[in-house]
Amino acid sequence: MSGEKLMAGTSFPKLSWPTVNGGALNLTEIEGWRLLVVYRGQHCPICRRYLTTLNGLASDFGGAGIKVFAVSADTKAKAETEAQEEGWTFPVGFDLMPDQMNALGLYVSNPRSVEETDRPFSEPGLFVINPDGKVQVIDVSNAPFARPDLSQLLGGLKFVIGNDYPIRGMAG
């Protein structure tokens, strides 16, 4: 993890990733509420299950006015294969670079073997960006099994949106 920490209430960094369906994913150029899930990559079965759960809730997030995205350090081939096999309907970015991982305050791991993957990868992260481009919610973990419950997150975000709830965690 870098020495820098992305703080709640700050502007989401201007980062861009290619997507498996072509084009680029740049969350600073997308309007409205945005949810970005950073996942470890194709080598992680827990990530696959988490994103498949997210895909099942994508229309619920969309109904609440929240656009859903995912990104990993995987190559295009790996990300494309996994997204197609799982039928993920949200945009999936790839080639998340270590400097971008650091800009997001993510934990970075090296592969244990070439069978796992061929490059450094980020541990899980989740970011909710509000319509003002500010980071509303941050969840960063150093382990694939420690992530927010997506149904609970959706319920909380509906409350935040419906009640103009402020960004928390900015004191100090």
C-alpha positions as CSV (number, residue, x, y, z in Angstrom):
1,M,0.0,0.0,0.0
2,S,1.3,3.4,-0.8
3,G,2.0,6.1,1.8
4,E,-0.9,8.1,0.4
5,K,-4.4,7.4,1.4
6,L,-7.4,8.3,-0.7
7,M,-9.7,10.2,1.6
8,A,-13.5,10.4,1.8
9,G,-14.8,13.7,0.4
10,T,-11.9,14.2,-2.0
11,S,-12.2,14.1,-5.7
12,F,-11.9,10.7,-7.3
13,P,-8.5,10.6,-9.1
14,K,-8.5,11.0,-12.9
15,L,-7.6,7.4,-13.9
16,S,-8.5,5.5,-17.0
17,W,-8.6,1.8,-18.0
18,P,-9.4,0.1,-21.2
19,T,-12.5,-2.1,-21.0
20,V,-13.2,-5.6,-22.4
21,N,-15.9,-4.3,-24.7
22,G,-13.7,-1.5,-26.1
23,G,-13.4,2.1,-25.1
24,A,-12.1,3.4,-21.8
25,L,-13.4,3.6,-18.3
26,N,-12.8,7.0,-16.7
27,L,-15.1,7.6,-13.8
28,T,-14.4,11.3,-13.7
29,E,-16.1,11.6,-17.1
30,I,-19.2,9.7,-16.0
31,E,-22.1,11.6,-14.4
32,G,-24.2,10.5,-11.4
33,W,-23.5,8.0,-8.7
34,R,-20.8,5.4,-9.5
35,L,-19.7,2.2,-7.9
36,L,-16.2,0.9,-8.7
37,V,-15.2,-2.6,-7.5
38,V,-11.5,-3.3,-7.7
39,Y,-10.9,-7.1,-7.8
40,R,-7.8,-9.2,-7.6
41,G,-8.2,-10.8,-11.0
42,Q,-9.1,-14.0,-12.8
43,H,-7.0,-16.1,-10.4
44,C,-9.3,-15.3,-7.5
45,P,-12.4,-17.5,-7.1
46,I,-13.7,-15.3,-4.3
47,C,-13.6,-12.3,-6.6
48,R,-15.5,-14.2,-9.3
49,R,-18.3,-15.0,-6.8
50,Y,-18.3,-11.4,-5.5
51,L,-18.6,-9.9,-9.0
52,T,-21.2,-12.5,-10.0
53,T,-23.3,-11.4,-6.9
54,L,-22.7,-7.8,-8.0
55,N,-24.0,-8.7,-11.5
56,G,-27.1,-10.1,-10.0
57,L,-27.7,-6.8,-8.2
58,A,-26.6,-4.6,-11.1
59,S,-30.2,-3.8,-12.1
60,D,-31.1,-2.9,-8.5
61,F,-28.1,-0.6,-8.3
62,G,-29.1,0.9,-11.6
63,G,-32.7,1.3,-10.3
64,A,-31.2,3.3,-7.5
65,G,-29.3,5.5,-9.9
66,I,-25.9,3.9,-9.4
67,K,-23.8,2.9,-12.3
68,V,-21.6,-0.2,-11.6
69,F,-18.0,-0.9,-12.8
70,A,-15.2,-3.2,-12.1
71,V,-11.4,-3.2,-12.8
72,S,-8.4,-5.5,-12.2
73,A,-4.7,-5.7,-13.1
74,D,-5.5,-8.6,-15.4
75,T,-4.6,-8.6,-19.1
76,K,-7.3,-8.0,-21.7
77,A,-7.4,-11.7,-22.5
78,K,-8.0,-12.7,-18.9
79,A,-10.5,-10.0,-18.1
80,E,-12.4,-10.6,-21.3
81,T,-12.5,-14.4,-20.8
82,E,-13.8,-14.1,-17.2
83,A,-16.4,-11.4,-18.0
84,Q,-17.7,-13.5,-20.9
85,E,-17.8,-16.8,-18.9
86,E,-19.6,-15.1,-16.1
87,G,-21.9,-13.0,-18.2
88,W,-21.1,-9.8,-16.4
89,T,-23.2,-7.0,-17.8
90,F,-21.3,-4.0,-16.2
91,P,-18.2,-2.5,-17.8
92,V,-15.0,-4.4,-16.8
93,G,-11.7,-2.6,-17.0
94,F,-8.2,-4.2,-17.1
95,D,-4.6,-3.2,-16.9
96,L,-4.9,-1.5,-13.5
97,M,-1.3,-0.5,-13.0
98,P,0.7,-0.3,-9.6
99,D,0.9,3.5,-9.7
100,Q,-2.9,3.6,-10.1
101,M,-3.3,1.1,-7.3
102,N,-1.2,3.4,-5.1
103,A,-3.3,6.4,-6.2
104,L,-6.4,4.6,-4.9
105,G,-4.7,3.6,-1.7
106,L,-5.1,-0.1,-2.4
107,Y,-3.0,-2.9,-1.0
108,V,-0.7,-4.5,-3.7
109,S,0.4,-8.1,-3.8
110,N,3.0,-10.0,-5.8
111,P,2.0,-13.3,-7.3
112,R,3.0,-16.4,-5.3
113,S,3.7,-18.2,-8.5
114,V,3.3,-17.8,-12.3
115,E,0.3,-20.2,-12.0
116,E,-1.5,-17.6,-9.8
117,T,-0.8,-14.6,-12.2
118,D,2.0,-12.9,-14.0
119,R,2.1,-9.4,-12.5
120,P,1.5,-7.5,-9.2
121,F,-2.2,-7.2,-8.5
122,S,-4.4,-5.1,-6.1
123,E,-6.2,-6.5,-3.2
124,P,-10.0,-5.7,-3.1
125,G,-11.3,-2.1,-3.0
126,L,-14.7,-0.5,-3.4
127,F,-15.4,3.1,-4.1
128,V,-18.6,5.0,-4.4
129,I,-18.4,8.3,-6.2
130,N,-21.2,10.8,-5.8
131,P,-22.6,13.2,-8.5
132,D,-20.1,15.9,-7.4
133,G,-17.2,13.5,-8.2
134,K,-16.3,13.2,-4.5
135,V,-15.5,9.8,-2.9
136,Q,-18.6,9.0,-0.8
137,V,-17.6,5.5,0.4
138,I,-14.2,3.8,0.5
139,D,-13.6,0.2,1.4
140,V,-10.1,-1.2,1.1
141,S,-9.0,-4.7,2.2
142,N,-5.8,-6.7,2.2
143,A,-7.7,-10.0,1.9
144,P,-10.2,-11.3,-0.7
145,F,-12.6,-12.5,1.9
146,A,-13.1,-9.2,3.7
147,R,-15.5,-7.1,1.6
148,P,-18.7,-5.2,2.1
149,D,-22.0,-7.1,1.7
150,L,-23.4,-5.8,-1.6
151,S,-27.1,-5.9,-0.5
152,Q,-26.3,-4.0,2.6
153,L,-24.2,-1.5,0.6
154,L,-27.2,-1.0,-1.8
155,G,-29.6,-0.4,1.1
156,G,-27.2,2.1,2.6
157,L,-26.6,4.0,-0.6
158,K,-30.4,4.2,-1.2
159,F,-30.6,5.8,2.3
160,V,-27.7,8.2,1.5
161,I,-29.2,9.2,-1.8
162,G,-32.8,9.5,-0.5
163,N,-31.8,11.5,2.5
164,D,-29.0,13.7,1.1
165,Y,-26.8,12.0,3.8
166,P,-23.3,13.6,4.1
167,I,-20.0,12.0,3.4
168,R,-18.8,10.4,6.7
169,G,-15.3,10.1,8.1
170,M,-14.0,13.5,7.1
171,A,-13.3,14.8,10.7
172,G,-9.9,15.0,12.1
